[in-house]
Amino acid sequence: MWGIVQATGVAPKKIIIDCDPGIDDALALTLAHGSPALDILGITTVGGNVDLGHTTGNALRLREFLGFPGIPITAGSAGALLRTPVNAAGVHGEHGLGEARLPEATLPPAEGHAADFIIDTLRAAPGEVTLVAIGPLTNVALALLKEPRIVEWAREFAILGGSYTRGNHSPAAEFNIAADPEAAAIVFDAGWTVTMIGLDVSRQALAVGEVVDRMRTMGRLGADLLVPCVEFYGMVTATEGPAIHDACAIAYLIDPSLVTVDPAVVQVETAGRFTSGMTVTDFVLGDRAPNALVGTSLDVPRFWDLVLEVYEDVARRIGG
């Protein structure tokens, strides 16, 4: 991949990653850090998979383990705008990274709030920076409420979240949206085009046996992070394995051709007794302008070729 990027002369895509590490966030951050196609300007954290203290702590530990100490990590909202916080510690483990073995961080987070970091970074380079959110959308909503012009300043906005079929937090709703439906509604109604890489895509990205076997060859990266995360996340067999959801949104930013997207109007249900957090998706536009590009399929073989190649390069760099 390094050769491809250098040969084409394409400048890396500048990105901000808003996240809630989380096992799949850790795998996504590893991919983003390792890809020469991306230039991470900053990482912001939100309460979600586990509480904000752990999501921020996990991001800090990953930063030092993977070797990108110069990238600022800024904490944001601990919970939803209006609702009692929820988490997925039952899926990700009490501390959020399953059985991964990472040293404690020695460097602190940046000062300030994630929403302000997002605003300031987009303001400083309008049209140049892509924002990607792979956790609940609270920080992004707060940024929009404070400075609506980020809609104009962002080069692109993508999320891992939602579904046009069925959810995983409830039958109707995907976790990242269900954790803060009001924030998600603000984000989808803000006037930009949301690239929604949801469960319909990410459930195709299964870490099956041959994938995990290849991770086992990756030295310290495989032994201390990748394999313990994946095996904690779900049972691995020759044909089944856990979906590494968040990496799909990062892979899309690296190579959009991996994901088929279709224009749609997406509205977020905030009032439904059984459907709160549902991303109600209408692909029949009529005379309406779409507010989203919704992922519908993933080129699975090419996805894993990309991800594992990047992981192997990261493994070589950190050694062990």
KEDRENBA-782202 format. One line per 8 residues: number of its first residue (from 1); their letters; for each residue x, y, z of N, C-alpha, C. Coordinates in steps of 0.2 Angstrom, whole numbers. Layout:
! KEDRENBA-782202
NUM> a> X:Y:Z:X:Y:Z:X:Y:Z; ...
This chain:
! KEDRENBA-782202
1> mwgivqat> 4:-6:0:0:0:0:4:6:0; 10:6:4:14:12:4:16:14:-3; 18:8:-7:20:10:-14:15:12:-18; 9:10:-17:3:13:-21:2:20:-20; 2:22:-14:1:29:-12:6:33:-15; 13:31:-14:18:35:-16:18:36:-24; 17:30:-27:17:30:-34:12:35:-37; 6:35:-34:0:39:-37:1:47:-35
9> gvapkkii> 5:48:-30:6:55:-28:0:58:-24; -4:53:-22:-10:56:-18:-9:58:-11; -11:64:-9:-9:66:-2:-14:62:2; -11:60:8:-16:57:13:-22:61:15; -27:58:16:-33:61:18:-33:63:25; -34:70:27:-34:72:34:-40:70:37; -40:67:43:-46:65:47:-46:66:54; -52:67:57:-53:67:64:-57:61:65
17> idcdpgid> -55:57:71:-59:51:72:-62:52:79; -68:52:79:-72:52:85:-74:45:87; -73:43:93:-73:36:95:-74:34:102; -76:28:103:-77:25:110:-74:19:111; -67:18:111:-64:12:112:-65:8:118; -68:2:118:-70:-2:112:-65:-6:108; -67:-13:108:-63:-18:104:-63:-16:96; -69:-15:93:-69:-13:86:-66:-6:85
25> dalaltla> -66:-2:89:-63:5:89:-55:4:89; -53:-1:93:-46:-2:93:-43:-5:87; -47:-9:84:-45:-12:77:-45:-7:72; -50:-2:72:-51:3:68:-45:8:68; -43:10:74:-38:15:75:-31:12:73; -30:5:74:-24:2:71:-24:3:64; -30:2:60:-30:2:53:-29:10:51; -32:14:54:-31:21:52:-24:24:53
33> hgspaldi> -21:22:59:-14:24:60:-9:20:55; -11:14:53:-6:11:49:-7:12:42; -12:15:39:-13:17:32:-10:23:30; -6:23:25:-3:29:22:-8:33:19; -14:31:18:-19:35:14:-22:40:19; -21:39:25:-24:43:30:-19:47:35; -21:53:36:-17:57:41:-21:59:47; -21:56:53:-25:57:58:-23:64:62
41> lgittvgg> -27:69:62:-26:75:65:-27:75:72; -32:71:74:-34:71:81:-39:65:82; -39:63:88:-44:58:90:-48:61:96; -55:60:96:-59:63:101:-63:57:104; -64:57:110:-67:51:113:-74:53:116; -78:48:117:-85:49:119:-87:43:124; -91:44:129:-94:38:132:-98:34:127; -97:27:128:-101:23:123:-100:15:125
49> nvdlghtt> -96:12:122:-95:5:123:-93:4:130; -89:8:133:-88:9:140:-88:16:142; -87:18:149:-88:24:151:-82:29:148; -83:35:149:-78:40:146:-71:39:148; -71:38:155:-64:37:158:-60:31:154; -64:26:153:-61:20:150:-60:21:142; -64:24:139:-63:25:132:-57:30:130; -57:35:135:-51:39:134:-45:36:136
57> gnalrlre> -45:32:141:-39:29:143:-37:23:138; -42:20:135:-40:15:130:-37:19:124; -39:24:122:-36:28:116:-29:30:118; -28:32:124:-21:34:126:-17:28:126; -19:23:128:-15:16:128:-13:14:121; -18:15:117:-17:13:110:-12:17:107; -13:24:108:-8:29:105:-1:27:107; 1:25:113:8:23:114:10:16:112
65> flgfpgip> 5:12:112:7:5:110:8:5:103; 4:8:99:4:8:91:10:13:89; 11:18:93:17:23:91:15:29:87; 10:33:90:8:39:87:7:44:92; 12:45:96:12:50:102:10:57:101; 12:59:95:11:66:93:3:68:91; -1:63:91:-8:65:89:-12:66:95; -15:72:95:-19:74:101:-25:69:102
73> itagsaga> -27:68:109:-33:64:110:-36:68:115; -43:70:114:-47:75:117:-53:71:120; -54:72:126:-60:68:129:-66:73:127; -72:70:127:-78:74:126:-84:72:131; -90:70:128:-96:69:132:-96:62:135; -97:62:142:-98:56:145:-104:52:144; -109:55:141:-116:52:140:-120:56:135; -126:53:134:-130:56:129:-133:63:131
81> llrtpvna> -136:66:126:-138:73:127:-144:73:132; -148:69:132:-154:69:136:-156:62:140; -152:57:138:-154:51:141:-149:48:146; -151:43:150:-146:39:154:-141:36:150; -135:36:152:-130:33:148:-131:25:148; -129:22:142:-129:15:141:-122:13:139; -120:7:140:-114:5:138:-114:-3:135; -109:-5:132:-109:-12:130:-103:-15:133
89> agvhgehg> -102:-14:139:-97:-18:143:-97:-25:143; -103:-28:142:-105:-35:141:-102:-38:135; -101:-34:130:-98:-36:124:-90:-34:123; -88:-29:126:-81:-27:125:-77:-28:132; -80:-30:137:-76:-31:143:-77:-25:148; -76:-26:154:-77:-21:159:-73:-14:157; -67:-15:155:-62:-10:153:-62:-8:146; -66:-12:142:-67:-10:135:-63:-13:129
97> lgearlpe> -57:-17:131:-53:-20:126:-52:-27:127; -57:-30:130:-57:-37:130:-51:-40:135; -47:-44:132:-42:-47:135:-35:-44:132; -35:-39:129:-29:-36:126:-24:-34:132; -18:-34:130:-13:-33:135:-9:-27:133; -11:-21:135:-8:-15:133:-5:-11:140; 1:-9:139:4:-5:145:-1:1:147; 0:3:153:-4:10:155:0:15:151
105> atlppaeg> -4:20:149:-2:26:146:2:31:150; 7:34:148:11:39:151:10:46:150; 7:47:144:5:54:141:-2:55:142; -4:61:144:-11:63:146:-14:65:140; -21:66:140:-25:68:135:-24:76:134; -26:78:129:-26:86:127:-31:89:132; -30:95:133:-34:100:137:-40:101:132; -46:103:135:-52:105:132:-57:100:130
113> haadfiid> -62:101:126:-67:97:125:-67:94:118; -69:88:117:-69:85:110:-73:90:105; -79:92:107:-83:96:102:-79:103:100; -75:106:104:-71:111:103:-65:110:98; -62:104:99:-57:101:95:-60:100:88; -65:97:87:-68:96:81:-70:103:77; -73:108:81:-74:114:78:-68:118:76; -63:118:80:-57:122:79:-53:119:73
121> tlraapge> -53:112:73:-49:109:67:-52:110:61; -59:109:60:-62:110:54:-62:118:52; -62:122:57:-62:129:55:-55:131:52; -50:128:55:-43:130:53:-42:128:45; -45:123:43:-44:120:36:-50:118:33; -55:123:31:-61:122:28:-60:118:21; -64:113:21:-64:109:15:-59:104:14; -55:103:19:-49:99:19:-49:93:24
129> vtlvaigp> -53:93:29:-53:88:34:-60:84:34; -59:77:34:-64:72:35:-65:71:42; -72:71:44:-73:69:51:-77:62:51; -74:57:55:-77:51:55:-79:49:62; -85:47:63:-88:45:70:-89:38:70; -86:34:75:-87:27:75:-90:25:82; -93:30:86:-96:29:92:-102:33:92; -106:34:98:-112:38:98:-110:45:96
137> ltnvalal> -115:48:94:-114:55:90:-115:61:94; -114:60:101:-115:66:105:-110:71:104; -103:70:103:-99:75:102:-100:79:96; -102:75:91:-103:79:84:-109:83:85; -114:81:88:-120:85:89:-119:91:93; -115:90:98:-113:96:102:-109:101:98; -104:99:94:-101:103:89:-105:107:85; -110:103:82:-115:106:77:-119:112:81
145> lkeprive> -122:110:87:-126:115:91:-122:121:92; -115:121:94:-111:126:95:-109:130:89; -107:126:84:-105:130:77:-108:126:71; -114:128:69:-117:124:63:-113:125:57; -108:129:56:-104:130:50:-99:124:49; -99:120:54:-94:114:53:-97:110:47; -103:110:46:-106:107:40:-103:109:34; -102:115:33:-98:118:27:-91:117:27
153> warefail> -88:116:33:-81:116:33:-78:109:32; -82:104:34:-80:97:34:-79:95:26; -74:92:24:-73:89:18:-78:83:17; -79:79:22:-84:73:21:-85:71:29; -91:68:30:-93:66:36:-96:59:35; -92:54:39:-94:47:39:-95:44:46; -100:39:46:-101:36:53:-101:29:52; -99:25:57:-101:18:58:-107:18:63
161> ggsytrgn> -113:17:60:-119:17:64:-125:16:60; -130:14:63:-137:13:60:-137:7:56; -143:6:53:-145:0:49:-151:2:45; -152:-1:39:-158:0:36:-162:-6:36; -160:-11:40:-164:-18:41:-165:-19:48; -160:-22:52:-162:-23:59:-156:-21:63; -157:-20:70:-152:-17:74:-148:-22:78; -144:-20:83:-140:-25:87:-141:-23:95
169> hspaaefn> -143:-16:96:-145:-14:103:-152:-16:104; -156:-16:99:-163:-18:100:-164:-21:93; -170:-24:92:-172:-26:85:-172:-21:80; -173:-15:82:-174:-9:77:-168:-5:77; -163:-5:82:-158:1:82:-151:-2:83; -147:1:80:-139:-1:81:-137:3:87; -132:1:90:-130:3:97:-128:11:96; -123:13:92:-121:20:92:-126:25:91
177> iaadpeaa> -132:23:87:-137:28:86:-142:27:93; -143:21:95:-147:20:101:-145:23:107; -138:24:108:-135:27:114:-137:34:114; -138:38:109:-140:45:109:-144:46:103; -150:44:103:-154:46:97:-155:53:95; -156:57:101:-157:64:99:-151:67:96; -145:65:98:-139:68:95:-138:65:88; -140:59:86:-140:57:80:-145:60:75
185> aivfdagw> -151:62:78:-156:66:74:-153:73:72; -150:76:77:-147:82:75:-142:82:70; -138:76:70:-132:75:65:-135:74:58; -140:70:58:-143:68:51:-147:74:48; -150:78:52:-154:84:50:-150:90:49; -143:90:49:-139:96:50:-138:99:43; -139:96:37:-138:99:31:-132:96:27; -129:92:30:-123:89:26:-125:82:24
193> tvtmigld> -121:78:20:-122:72:18:-119:67:22; -122:63:26:-119:58:31:-118:51:27; -112:49:26:-110:43:24:-111:38:29; -117:34:29:-119:29:34:-116:22:33; -111:20:36:-108:13:35:-111:10:41; -117:6:40:-120:3:46:-119:-5:46; -124:-8:50:-123:-15:51:-124:-19:45; -128:-16:40:-129:-20:34:-122:-21:30
201> vsrqalav> -117:-17:31:-111:-18:29:-106:-21:34; -106:-19:40:-101:-21:44:-102:-28:47; -108:-31:46:-109:-38:48:-107:-42:43; -104:-40:37:-101:-44:32:-93:-45:34; -91:-41:38:-83:-40:40:-82:-45:45; -82:-52:44:-82:-57:49:-74:-59:50; -72:-59:56:-65:-61:57:-65:-69:58; -65:-72:53:-66:-79:53:-59:-82:54
209> gevvdrmr> -58:-89:55:-52:-93:57:-46:-91:53; -47:-90:46:-41:-89:42:-38:-82:44; -43:-77:45:-41:-70:47:-37:-70:53; -40:-73:58:-37:-73:65:-30:-77:65; -30:-83:61:-23:-86:60:-18:-82:57; -20:-77:53:-15:-73:50:-13:-67:55; -18:-65:59:-16:-61:65:-11:-64:70; -11:-70:71:-7:-74:75:0:-73:73
217> tmgrlgad> 2:-72:67:9:-71:64:11:-64:65; 8:-60:68:9:-53:68:13:-50:75; 17:-55:78:21:-53:83:17:-50:89; 20:-45:92:17:-41:98:10:-38:96; 9:-36:90:3:-33:88:-3:-38:89; -1:-44:86:-6:-49:86:-7:-52:92; -2:-54:96:-2:-57:103:-5:-53:108; -4:-46:108:-6:-42:114:-12:-38:112
225> llvpcvef> -14:-37:106:-20:-33:104:-25:-37:100; -23:-38:94:-28:-41:89:-31:-47:91; -27:-52:92:-31:-59:94:-34:-59:100; -32:-56:106:-36:-56:112:-42:-52:111; -42:-46:107:-48:-42:106:-53:-47:102; -51:-49:96:-56:-53:92:-59:-59:95; -54:-63:99:-57:-69:102:-61:-67:108; -60:-62:111:-65:-60:117:-72:-58:114
233> ygmvtate> -71:-54:108:-77:-52:104:-82:-57:102; -80:-63:100:-85:-68:98:-81:-74:96; -85:-80:96:-82:-86:94:-79:-86:87; -74:-89:86:-70:-89:79:-70:-96:77; -73:-98:71:-73:-104:67:-70:-103:60; -70:-108:56:-68:-108:49:-72:-103:45; -79:-103:47:-83:-99:43:-87:-94:47; -86:-93:53:-89:-88:57:-84:-84:61
241> gpaihdac> -86:-78:63:-82:-75:68:-85:-68:69; -83:-64:74:-86:-58:76:-85:-53:70; -90:-48:69:-89:-43:65:-85:-37:68; -80:-35:64:-76:-29:67:-78:-23:64; -84:-21:66:-88:-15:63:-84:-9:62; -81:-6:66:-79:1:65:-73:1:60; -70:-4:59:-64:-4:54:-67:-3:47; -74:-5:46:-77:-4:39:-77:4:38
249> aiaylidp> -79:8:42:-79:15:41:-72:18:39; -67:15:42:-60:18:41:-58:15:34; -60:9:33:-58:6:26:-61:10:21; -68:12:22:-71:16:17:-67:22:15; -65:25:20:-61:32:19:-55:30:15; -51:25:17:-45:23:13:-47:21:6; -52:17:5:-54:15:-2:-61:15:-3; -65:20:-5:-72:20:-5:-75:15:-10
257> slvtvdpa> -71:12:-15:-73:7:-19:-75:0:-15; -73:0:-9:-74:-6:-5:-81:-7:-4; -85:-1:-3:-92:-1:-1:-96:2:-6; -102:-2:-7:-107:1:-12:-111:5:-7; -112:12:-9:-117:16:-6:-122:19:-11; -128:20:-8:-134:22:-11:-137:28:-8; -139:33:-12:-142:39:-9:-149:37:-5; -150:41:0:-156:39:4:-158:45:8
265> vvqvetag> -164:45:11:-166:50:16:-167:46:22; -163:48:27:-162:44:34:-165:49:39; -170:46:43:-172:50:49:-171:45:55; -170:48:60:-169:45:67:-175:45:71; -177:39:73:-183:39:78:-181:40:85; -184:45:88:-182:47:95:-188:46:100; -194:44:97:-200:44:101:-203:37:102; -201:32:98:-204:26:97:-203:22:104
273> rftsgmtv> -208:19:106:-207:14:112:-203:8:111; -203:5:105:-199:0:103:-194:1:98; -194:7:95:-190:9:89:-185:14:90; -184:17:96:-180:22:98:-173:21:95; -170:25:91:-164:24:89:-163:21:82; -169:20:79:-170:17:72:-168:22:67; -164:20:62:-162:24:57:-167:22:51; -172:26:51:-178:25:46:-175:27:39
281> tdfvlgdr> -174:23:34:-170:24:28:-175:23:22; -175:28:18:-180:28:12:-175:29:6; -175:24:2:-171:24:-4:-175:27:-10; -181:27:-9:-186:30:-14:-186:38:-13; -182:42:-17:-182:49:-15:-187:53:-18; -190:51:-24:-195:56:-27:-191:63:-28; -194:68:-26:-191:75:-27:-187:77:-21; -186:73:-16:-182:75:-11:-175:74:-12
289> apnalvgt> -171:78:-9:-163:78:-9:-161:73:-4; -157:68:-5:-154:64:0:-150:67:5; -151:65:11:-146:67:17:-141:62:19; -141:57:15:-136:51:17:-134:47:11; -128:45:11:-126:39:7:-125:33:11; -129:28:10:-130:22:14:-126:16:12; -122:13:15:-118:8:13:-123:2:13; -122:-2:7:-127:-8:6:-123:-14:5
297> sldvprfw> -117:-14:3:-113:-20:3:-105:-19:3; -102:-24:5:-94:-24:6:-91:-29:2; -85:-27:-2:-81:-31:-5:-77:-35:0; -79:-40:3:-76:-43:8:-69:-46:7; -67:-49:2:-60:-51:1:-55:-45:0; -57:-40:-3:-53:-34:-4:-52:-31:3; -58:-30:6:-58:-27:13:-52:-31:17; -52:-37:18:-48:-41:22:-41:-40:19
305> dlvlevye> -40:-40:13:-33:-39:10:-30:-33:12; -34:-27:12:-32:-21:14:-30:-21:22; -35:-23:26:-34:-23:33:-28:-27:35; -28:-33:33:-22:-37:35:-15:-35:33; -15:-32:27:-9:-29:24:-7:-23:29; -11:-19:30:-10:-13:35:-8:-16:42; -11:-20:44:-9:-23:51:-2:-26:51; -1:-30:46:6:-32:45:11:-27:45
313> dvarrigg> 10:-21:42:15:-16:42:16:-13:49; 10:-12:52:10:-9:59:14:-14:63; 13:-21:63:17:-26:67:24:-25:66; 26:-24:59:33:-24:58:36:-17:61; 32:-12:62:35:-6:64:35:-6:72; 31:-9:75:31:-10:83:35:-15:85; 37:-20:81:41:-26:82:38:-31:88; 43:-35:90:41:-40:95:39:-46:93
